[in-house]
Amino acid sequence: MGEIRATDVVAGACDALVAGLDSPALRVLAACTRTEADYDVHDLLRPALHELGLTFYPAASVAGQEAAA
């Protein structure tokens, strides 16, 4: 919901891989550098979540705000 930095999303993807979750898009997301993260996370997060069977909520969406609460 825009409350964490893109580099934190990449770190979370790395943590997910270490914890045993795996998918091609998650690996690509985890491999982002700090510079790439600011530009690429938005496009990479949706497919990574989809491959893991998780829901992607667009930033500032009502559904996303409700899920975050």
Contacts in CASP RR format, 6 or more apart in sequence:
PFRMAT RR
TARGET T0000
AUTHOR 0000-0000-0000
METHOD contacts of the structure
MODEL  1
MGEIRATDVVAGACDALVAGLDSPALRVLAACTRTEADYDVHDLLRPALH
ELGLTFYPAASVAGQEAAA
1 57 0 8 1.000
1 59 0 8 1.000
1 60 0 8 1.000
1 64 0 8 1.000
1 65 0 8 1.000
1 68 0 8 1.000
2 59 0 8 1.000
3 68 0 8 1.000
5 37 0 8 1.000
6 32 0 8 1.000
6 37 0 8 1.000
6 38 0 8 1.000
6 40 0 8 1.000
6 41 0 8 1.000
6 42 0 8 1.000
7 34 0 8 1.000
7 37 0 8 1.000
7 38 0 8 1.000
9 29 0 8 1.000
9 37 0 8 1.000
9 41 0 8 1.000
9 45 0 8 1.000
10 29 0 8 1.000
10 30 0 8 1.000
10 32 0 8 1.000
10 34 0 8 1.000
10 37 0 8 1.000
10 41 0 8 1.000
12 30 0 8 1.000
13 26 0 8 1.000
13 29 0 8 1.000
13 30 0 8 1.000
13 32 0 8 1.000
13 48 0 8 1.000
14 30 0 8 1.000
16 26 0 8 1.000
16 30 0 8 1.000
16 52 0 8 1.000
17 26 0 8 1.000
17 27 0 8 1.000
17 30 0 8 1.000
21 52 0 8 1.000
23 48 0 8 1.000
23 51 0 8 1.000
23 52 0 8 1.000
24 51 0 8 1.000
25 44 0 8 1.000
25 47 0 8 1.000
25 48 0 8 1.000
25 50 0 8 1.000
25 51 0 8 1.000
26 48 0 8 1.000
26 51 0 8 1.000
26 52 0 8 1.000
28 44 0 8 1.000
28 48 0 8 1.000
29 41 0 8 1.000
29 44 0 8 1.000
29 45 0 8 1.000
29 48 0 8 1.000
32 40 0 8 1.000
32 41 0 8 1.000
32 44 0 8 1.000
45 56 0 8 1.000
46 56 0 8 1.000
49 55 0 8 1.000
49 56 0 8 1.000
50 56 0 8 1.000
55 67 0 8 1.000
57 63 0 8 1.000
57 64 0 8 1.000
57 67 0 8 1.000
57 68 0 8 1.000
58 64 0 8 1.000
END
